Amino acid sequence: MNKKIALLPGDGIGEEVCTEAVRVLDAVAAANGHSFEYEKGLIGGAAWDDHQSHFPDATLKVCQGSDAILFGSIGGPIDLAHEPKWKDCEKNSILALRKAFNFNANFRPAKVYPELVDICPLREEVAGKGVDMLIVRELLGDIYFGEHRRETRDGRRVAIDTAEYTEDQIASVAHTAFKAASKRRKSLVSVDKANVLETSRLWREVVKEISADYPDVELEDMFVDNAAMQIIRDPSRFDVVLTANLFGDILSDAAAVLPGSLGLTPSASLNSEGFGMYEPQGGSAPELEGKGVANPIAQILSAGMLLKFSFGLTKEADSINRAVEKSLEQGFRTADIASAESEKLSTTEMTNKIIENLS
């Protein structure tokens, strides 16, 4: 298989961890007779100096000419967030990419590895039951894409944000989530606030209708406040969680804490045609840039999701997941997941161990 990958490292540690993910992809390609070509594009602050834009047209063309996008991270130091180079960097980069390619479904896995139960913030008896959930978040509707305005009433400021969903938007992401659940443990929890919101009432109606196409998947409806509690109280009960844009933003960030480090959490954003962008859930961590200590696992696992969802290379993706798991079983750790007694590997050293375990 010959495929072209748009490589958007971005800012901070993005360049370092993307380099390691490419090394893993190349090792997988060599072992399985594939060929991956990479074309690099500038995004975020890295694009500002040359283009005065966080998402220049040149980068859009790179993405349009690719079969999938491997994205690093964007953003700069917090104390410089007001400067033009960094102001609205995430909004102008990631949201622009989602809009440009109609990425309507965001996949965010949250898994607690048995060898790392000690760094999960939950009690051992809770985390020890096993945590392996996938949150599927709708990306193109809801309050983020509705009307945003301010007005004055009786001399007082009023802010208005409008949430909106169409039947087709809900149906599209629901099909995606049900298909994912059918390949996992065949359980789907749909999260809404149907006791209050009209958008949630429509959400629940459409999801129920779509469920008829997937009789092997058990569907449960849950209010978002209860879901937030249960994800912390008993995360092992969840397999696939389907929810709207706003709720998914919050719940996926809560679930991302469970593995113990954002350096372990990948993600994928897909459109209805299967084109996707793959990125770690963590940020650019500018304080770690250039030190060689960043955890490459989230970026490597994101590359594995790219192989599975965009290229259909399930066996190769599974080999990456197993190599990561085996490396953790063998006790290899980067600084963010290491105990006081553990040897702390560099970014490159951790990748070396994963590549050694690919076979």
PyMOL commands that set and color helices and strands:
alter all, ss='L'
color gray80, all
select helices_A, chain A and resi 14-32+45-51+57-64+78-80+89-101+114-119+124-127+167-182+198-211+224-233+235-237+245-256+262-264+286-288+297-309+314-329+335-337+347-356
alter helices_A, ss='H'
color red, helices_A
select strands_A, chain A and resi 2-10+35-40+68-73+105-112+131-138+148-153+156-161+187-192+218-223+240-243+266-270+276-280+333-334+344-345
alter strands_A, ss='S'
color yellow, strands_A
deselect
rebuild
show_as cartoon
